[in-house]
């Protein structure tokens, strides 16, 4: 199987796909956010940058990510989540990646993404996500977490305006990255034309399974 660089717009289901691969095939999920937070515990200046939402230098991000990859046991399958975010990061990261890593661009119609955002509700206790618009993601009882049996909440930034801003920003940053991997001949495109997340999982497994 292949290790993965996920390129995916907001609400594309990257988290669900990653969770499936971790549970089903033992992938290691490498989150840039988690790595930076862990490192910030040792570096007070970085902690202040994260708190303020300031830009973190590409050198620091790539160094931490490549160190994490190098620390994994040989032949460990992994998912890169949150990097590269810019063309420069993609170029810096590329020489350090094993040969079995493939960038996968998940393409979802913006109308479906918006529906996912507007319908998303979350358990405040266990952080489990649900969606009132999609049958497979609805709670068993309306507005109650299946596990915790407490009321679900809507995130304050799950609005149409917030989504459109994030989606436009993502498009602007990801297009040069997509072109970079296309020119290398390594980019895999996964189209999710409908609302079925299970179908997307099926397509993904077909792509990463090289047996």
PLY file of the C-alpha trace (Angstrom):
ply
format ascii 1.0
element vertex 211
property float x
property float y
property float z
element edge 210
property int vertex1
property int vertex2
end_header
0.00 0.00 0.00
0.95 3.64 -0.36
1.56 6.42 2.13
-0.46 9.55 1.43
-0.27 13.32 1.18
-3.87 14.51 1.46
-4.88 17.63 -0.47
-8.49 18.35 0.36
-10.72 21.43 0.74
-12.58 22.19 3.99
-15.29 19.59 4.79
-14.08 17.16 2.10
-14.07 14.32 4.63
-10.32 14.07 5.08
-10.73 13.34 8.78
-13.15 10.48 8.14
-10.87 8.99 5.48
-7.82 9.26 7.74
-9.65 7.64 10.65
-10.69 4.74 8.41
-7.12 4.14 7.17
-5.72 4.27 10.70
-8.22 1.72 12.02
-8.36 -0.55 8.97
-4.74 -0.60 7.79
-2.69 0.77 10.68
-1.68 4.06 9.07
0.03 6.67 11.25
-1.76 10.01 11.03
0.82 12.82 11.00
-0.93 16.09 11.79
1.10 19.27 11.40
-1.04 20.96 14.04
-0.31 18.28 16.62
3.43 18.29 15.84
3.61 22.08 16.22
1.67 22.02 19.51
3.97 19.35 20.91
7.06 21.30 19.84
5.60 24.52 21.26
5.74 22.98 24.73
9.53 23.19 24.44
9.73 26.48 22.53
7.94 29.34 24.26
8.33 31.68 21.27
6.53 29.19 19.00
3.77 28.78 21.58
3.13 32.53 21.40
3.03 32.37 17.59
0.47 29.56 17.65
-1.68 31.36 20.21
-1.76 34.46 18.02
-2.33 32.47 14.83
0.87 33.85 13.34
2.76 32.38 10.36
5.18 29.58 11.26
8.34 29.46 9.14
8.45 26.78 6.44
11.86 25.62 7.68
10.44 24.76 11.10
7.39 22.95 9.72
9.35 20.84 7.22
12.05 20.03 9.79
9.49 18.76 12.32
7.52 16.79 9.73
10.60 15.10 8.24
11.89 14.26 11.73
8.55 12.65 12.52
8.66 10.59 9.32
12.25 9.52 9.99
11.29 8.38 13.50
8.71 5.88 12.22
9.62 2.18 11.98
10.67 1.09 8.50
7.82 0.54 6.01
5.28 2.30 8.26
2.37 3.69 6.25
1.50 7.28 7.07
-0.84 10.12 6.18
0.44 13.68 5.93
-2.27 16.07 7.09
-1.78 19.83 6.90
1.43 19.84 4.89
2.34 20.98 2.32
0.24 24.13 2.51
2.32 26.10 0.01
4.33 25.40 -3.12
7.54 26.19 -1.22
6.68 23.58 1.41
5.96 21.00 -1.30
9.32 21.68 -2.92
11.18 21.53 0.41
9.43 18.35 1.54
9.77 16.37 -1.68
13.42 15.20 -1.34
12.73 13.71 2.10
9.71 11.59 1.16
9.93 7.81 0.65
9.22 6.57 -2.87
5.87 5.04 -1.89
4.23 8.37 -0.99
1.49 9.64 -3.31
-0.30 13.02 -3.23
-4.07 12.56 -3.45
-6.28 15.51 -4.38
-9.86 15.02 -3.21
-12.27 16.93 -5.43
-15.76 17.58 -4.09
-18.44 19.85 -5.50
-18.52 23.08 -3.43
-22.29 22.75 -2.94
-21.78 19.41 -1.20
-18.99 20.85 0.94
-21.21 23.74 2.02
-24.02 21.33 2.91
-21.60 19.33 5.07
-20.50 22.48 6.87
-23.98 23.85 7.51
-25.28 20.47 8.70
-22.36 19.61 10.98
-22.97 19.25 14.71
-20.51 18.09 17.35
-20.63 16.42 20.73
-19.08 18.86 23.25
-17.86 15.98 25.39
-16.25 13.46 22.99
-15.92 15.71 19.87
-17.68 13.16 17.65
-19.01 14.76 14.46
-22.50 14.26 13.04
-24.40 15.79 10.13
-28.12 16.42 10.07
-28.27 16.37 6.24
-26.63 12.99 5.60
-28.30 9.75 6.67
-25.08 7.87 7.46
-23.88 10.68 9.75
-27.11 11.50 11.58
-27.31 10.71 15.33
-29.63 7.85 16.29
-31.73 10.33 18.27
-32.11 13.88 16.97
-29.58 16.28 18.52
-28.15 13.69 20.96
-24.70 12.10 20.84
-24.98 8.34 20.32
-22.26 7.71 22.91
-22.55 10.47 25.50
-26.33 11.03 25.29
-25.89 14.79 25.59
-27.03 17.61 23.30
-25.00 18.27 20.16
-23.68 21.73 19.35
-22.97 23.68 16.18
-19.54 25.28 15.78
-19.60 29.05 15.63
-17.51 29.13 12.44
-19.67 26.65 10.53
-21.38 29.37 8.51
-21.65 29.97 4.78
-19.52 33.11 4.92
-16.76 31.42 6.90
-16.76 28.41 4.59
-16.54 30.51 1.42
-13.54 32.43 2.79
-11.73 29.22 3.79
-12.54 27.55 0.47
-11.24 30.48 -1.58
-8.05 30.64 0.50
-7.56 26.90 0.06
-8.02 27.11 -3.72
-5.46 29.89 -4.02
-2.84 28.00 -2.02
-3.44 24.50 -3.40
-3.43 25.19 -7.16
0.37 25.69 -7.36
0.86 22.52 -5.26
-1.41 20.52 -7.56
0.51 21.79 -10.59
3.81 20.83 -8.91
2.70 17.22 -8.38
1.05 17.04 -11.81
4.33 17.99 -13.46
6.08 15.29 -11.44
3.46 12.81 -12.65
2.57 11.67 -9.14
-0.77 13.37 -8.45
-3.85 11.19 -7.97
-7.28 12.80 -8.38
-10.24 11.42 -6.45
-13.60 12.84 -7.50
-16.51 12.63 -5.11
-19.43 13.69 -7.30
-22.16 12.55 -4.94
-22.74 12.68 -1.20
-21.71 9.09 -0.43
-18.65 9.04 1.81
-18.49 5.24 1.64
-18.01 5.42 -2.13
-15.10 7.80 -1.63
-13.51 5.38 0.84
-13.86 2.59 -1.72
-12.14 4.68 -4.40
-9.35 5.62 -2.01
-8.59 2.02 -1.07
-8.39 1.09 -4.76
-5.84 3.86 -5.32
-3.53 3.05 -2.39
-3.69 -0.73 -2.74
-0.72 -1.73 -4.90
-0.93 -5.46 -4.23
0 1
1 2
2 3
3 4
4 5
5 6
6 7
7 8
8 9
9 10
10 11
11 12
12 13
13 14
14 15
15 16
16 17
17 18
18 19
19 20
20 21
21 22
22 23
23 24
24 25
25 26
26 27
27 28
28 29
29 30
30 31
31 32
32 33
33 34
34 35
35 36
36 37
37 38
38 39
39 40
40 41
41 42
42 43
43 44
44 45
45 46
46 47
47 48
48 49
49 50
50 51
51 52
52 53
53 54
54 55
55 56
56 57
57 58
58 59
59 60
60 61
61 62
62 63
63 64
64 65
65 66
66 67
67 68
68 69
69 70
70 71
71 72
72 73
73 74
74 75
75 76
76 77
77 78
78 79
79 80
80 81
81 82
82 83
83 84
84 85
85 86
86 87
87 88
88 89
89 90
90 91
91 92
92 93
93 94
94 95
95 96
96 97
97 98
98 99
99 100
100 101
101 102
102 103
103 104
104 105
105 106
106 107
107 108
108 109
109 110
110 111
111 112
112 113
113 114
114 115
115 116
116 117
117 118
118 119
119 120
120 121
121 122
122 123
123 124
124 125
125 126
126 127
127 128
128 129
129 130
130 131
131 132
132 133
133 134
134 135
135 136
136 137
137 138
138 139
139 140
140 141
141 142
142 143
143 144
144 145
145 146
146 147
147 148
148 149
149 150
150 151
151 152
152 153
153 154
154 155
155 156
156 157
157 158
158 159
159 160
160 161
161 162
162 163
163 164
164 165
165 166
166 167
167 168
168 169
169 170
170 171
171 172
172 173
173 174
174 175
175 176
176 177
177 178
178 179
179 180
180 181
181 182
182 183
183 184
184 185
185 186
186 187
187 188
188 189
189 190
190 191
191 192
192 193
193 194
194 195
195 196
196 197
197 198
198 199
199 200
200 201
201 202
202 203
203 204
204 205
205 206
206 207
207 208
208 209
209 210
